């Protein structure tokens, strides 16, 4: 089978230094849009496309210029994990004929996974992309997505995000409690990404093999509960130290999802990707509610429509990327990142995941979740957050493919 080339720029890949030279002339967002659209390009091609984008984007004065902080994302890894950042930027500028302009600042230059949410709340940036789990430190209501085994599949996650009741169960409380307008999200389910200490060990087939391991945890409080119940010893470790910890065997694994392993360049230090699916992995884009409310009704409608179309694009593109770019299949396709770095996918059986669910899910083990469940229910205005989302997640067949979930404009009911 033909080997895939997953590098941005192909064989004539432009160096980061040259990329930023072009960006210094035509602007970072215009250059990133050019790189994303071209895929494979030479330096003159990039410069020409960036110039064309800049002329189009700056043909008139914008009524609103938004700063978009996007943690570790750039034009390269947005082709690995399809978070939709540049798709939204392009669509909203075209849709509003430049009345809204978005200046994208990625690569942790203005905010990181843990700080983007706080900087948006403080008005330093206007919108951001980061995982809801890391953002839960600054916006604890986002824990509502992280009850263990509430979502059985990626399809169920997309179904919920499109569902009209996501408005009252997720979006409205997030606005009222934390001042954030939830726009769209990529969807995966978290597992354990085992470091190089597991390279020569047998492929993990049972959750019993994971008990007692030491694993890095993100900012989610509910995720910690699930990990403690499964005896996975959650340890908060700085992202900058996680890669070395996985490489040296200081930790056994990291709690995250397959797409994150690929886009964050973790593949070289991960030996097994365990598909535990025990709670959400959602790389979401949110906007300051105060900024959104400052728009005219017409521009607010445009933001919502661009968010909807970006969500639709993510749904299809991310499912394709998991297979063709990441390699999150058994076996991984030749040329994918998992294939290149010898990451074995430990798929686990339905029976093993059911065993884990019986141990840690609120449906079967409610007591450890009581305090957080009561807190989230109170913040939602008295709704049964877990029961309601759990029910919505099971409205579709369990074997439905994620790309087949029907898109709906959630805010229109």
Secondary structure, 3 states (H helix, E strand, C coil): CCCCCCCCCHHHCCCHHHHHHHHHHHCHHHHHHHHHHHCCCCHHHHHHHHHHHHHHHCCCCCCEEEEEECCCCCCCHHHCCCCCHHHHHHHHHHHCCCCEEEEEECCCCCCCCCCHHHHHHCCCCCEEEEEHHHHCCCCHHHHHHCCCCCCCCHHHHHHHHHCCCHHHHHHHHHHHHHCEEEEEECCEECEEEEEHHHCCCCCCCCHHHCCCCCEEECCCHHHHHHHHHCCCCEEECCHHHHHHHHHHCCCCEEEECHHHHHHCCCHHHEEEEECCCCCEECEEEEEEHHHHHCCCHHHHHHHHHHHHHHHHHHHHHHHHHHHHHHCCCCCCCCCCHHHHCCCEEECCCHHHHHHHHHHHCCCCCCHHHHHHHHHHHHHCCCCCHHHHHHHHCCCCCCCCCHHHCCCCCHHHC
